[in-house]
């Protein structure tokens, strides 16, 4: 199912609003348009981030990226996977 332009702009804008750089948000948009999915995980600390990555890896997630928000915020991961 193709995502319409308005939905794409909303998704990209939402990702940018979450602090994801525009070039990454557009890359995720492209992935979604090809039938992929996107999952963001917010972890309380690096230990939980490592646990989340291990679960995603076991489930076959591709391109798991780890990023930290501004200092003092929780680490989060992005994963995209084609079903």
N, C-alpha and C positions, 0 to 999 in steps of 0.2 A: 504494500500500500504506500503510495507516494504521499509525503507530507506536503501540504499546501504552503505557499510562500509566507502567508501570514503566520502560520504555526511555526515555521522555521525561524522567522525573525523573532518571534516570542521566545522560542527555545534558546536561540543564540543570545538574545538580550538577557534572559534569565541567567544563563551561565556566566556571562560577563558580569552581571550584577552580583554573582556569588564570588567574584574575584578571580575567575578563570580568564587568562589573557585572551584577547579577541582571536588571535591566530589559532589557539587551541579550541575555542568555542566553535570556530568555523570548521575545524577538522572533525570535531565531534558531530557537528551538523551533517557533514558529508557522510560520516559513518552511519548515522541514523537514516539518512536517505537511501542507503544501500541495504537497509533491513537490519542493521545492527541495533544493539541496545546499549544504554549507558547507565552505569550505577555509580553513585557517589556514596562513600562511606565516611562518616565522621567518627573518629576515634578519640577517646579520652586522653590517650597518651601514646607514645611510640610502641609500647608493649602491645596495646590493643590494635594498633595499626599493623604490626607484624602478624598478629593472629588473624586479622581480617584478610591480609594478603595471602596467608597460607590457605585459608578457606577458599578464596577466589581462585588461587592456583589449582587447588584440588578439584574445583568445579569446572575447570577448563577456560577460565577467563583469559582474554588476550589483552596485551598492552596495558597492564596494570601500572598506573603512574601514581607515585606518592608525592604529595605536595603539602607544605605547611602553610597555614594562613598566617596572618600578621602575628608578630610575637605575642605570646600569651594565649593564642587560640589553639584549638585542637587540630591535630594532623588529619588530613583526609586523603582518600584515594579515589581515583577514577578508573573505571574499567569499562571496556566496551567489548562486546561479544556478539557474534552473528549467530542467530538461532538456527 
